[in-house]
Amino acid sequence: MHDNTSVLIYGGWNNKVYFSDVIILDTIKNEWIEIETNSELARWNHASIMVEAIPHWRFFVFGGCETSYQEGEKRNPGKFTNNVQLYYVESPNFHHLELDQSEKDPKPEKRELCSLLYDIKRRRMIVFGGYSNEWLDDLWSLDVSQVVGPS
């Protein structure tokens, strides 16, 4: 993961089954590797981004739909979320990232299908749009400098 030769895939669904797994494609060896994690919720239609950080890469997941789901259960529609999950590449675990929230600086609305990018100079994620029972056209900045270290 540290040499830009891998692709990380998390979650999703295939019209029958929801996923909460992490799979890595090693593009040099052309091999798929399934990683054991502590992920308990299936999540799909989320936005995610890999960020080079000190001392290791960080994988951020924002929004989407999530549900508790056991294989073989009847599929349910899940619920929109606005939480941020953080995956530490050096120790394959997800952590819920608490965002500072106040009346002055509220959290983005729960949503799926949004766009996400990383501003390396200001060490922040930028969230744009998405869907929450209607299409959204808002823009949010999420400071992640405490997690990624110096630029």
GINOR-V19203 format. One record per residue. PSI is psi in degrees with one decimal (NA if undefined). OMEGA is omega in degrees with one decimal (* if undefined). Layout:
PSI	OMEGA
PSI	OMEGA
//
This chain:
-21.4	-172.4
-7.4	-174.5
21.3	177.8
30.1	-179.8
15.2	-177.1
154.0	174.6
130.3	-180.0
130.8	178.4
134.8	179.7
134.2	171.6
-156.0	179.8
-173.1	175.1
162.3	-175.7
33.6	-177.4
-9.8	178.5
-39.7	-171.5
138.8	171.5
152.9	-179.4
148.1	174.1
17.3	-174.5
164.2	175.6
126.7	178.8
135.7	-179.5
133.3	173.5
117.8	173.4
110.1	-174.4
-13.0	176.2
-49.8	-179.1
-11.4	-176.3
48.2	-178.3
142.6	172.8
136.2	-179.7
122.3	176.1
131.6	-176.4
132.2	173.7
130.1	178.7
178.9	177.1
16.1	-178.1
125.2	-177.3
-20.3	-177.7
137.2	170.5
141.7	-178.9
140.2	179.5
164.8	-177.9
29.2	178.3
171.0	172.1
144.4	179.6
157.1	-179.7
141.3	176.2
130.7	-176.8
129.6	174.7
125.8	-174.4
172.2	178.3
124.0	-0.6
-8.5	-176.1
163.1	177.2
151.6	175.6
140.2	178.6
115.7	-178.9
136.9	176.1
126.7	-179.6
139.1	171.1
-156.3	-177.6
-165.3	174.0
147.3	179.6
156.2	177.4
156.5	167.1
133.6	-173.0
129.5	175.0
135.8	-179.8
134.8	-178.6
-16.6	176.6
158.5	173.6
135.0	-178.0
136.4	174.3
160.7	-173.4
-10.3	-178.9
-170.1	179.8
149.4	176.4
150.4	176.8
157.1	173.9
19.2	179.6
163.1	178.4
123.6	173.8
140.3	-179.0
126.5	-179.8
121.1	177.2
113.8	-175.6
-34.3	-177.4
-21.3	174.0
102.6	-166.4
78.7	177.1
146.8	174.1
144.3	176.6
142.2	175.0
124.0	-179.2
116.2	178.5
127.0	177.3
138.9	174.6
129.8	-178.4
127.7	175.8
173.1	176.9
-33.5	-179.8
-33.0	-175.5
73.5	-176.1
168.8	176.8
151.8	173.2
152.1	176.1
149.5	175.6
140.3	-174.1
166.6	171.1
169.4	173.2
35.6	178.0
170.6	175.2
148.1	-176.7
133.9	173.7
166.4	-177.8
128.6	176.4
101.7	-173.7
-33.6	-178.6
-40.0	-177.7
1.5	178.3
58.4	179.8
153.8	173.2
142.9	177.1
124.7	179.2
130.6	178.6
132.4	169.1
-152.5	-177.9
-166.2	-176.9
132.4	175.9
70.3	-172.8
2.7	168.9
157.6	180.0
134.5	-178.2
149.0	176.5
36.8	-178.2
166.8	-177.4
130.8	-178.1
146.6	175.6
126.3	-180.0
112.3	-178.7
120.1	179.0
20.2	-176.2
-33.2	179.5
-24.0	-175.7
-34.5	-173.6
-13.9	-179.7
-168.6	-176.2
150.6	179.4
NA	*
//
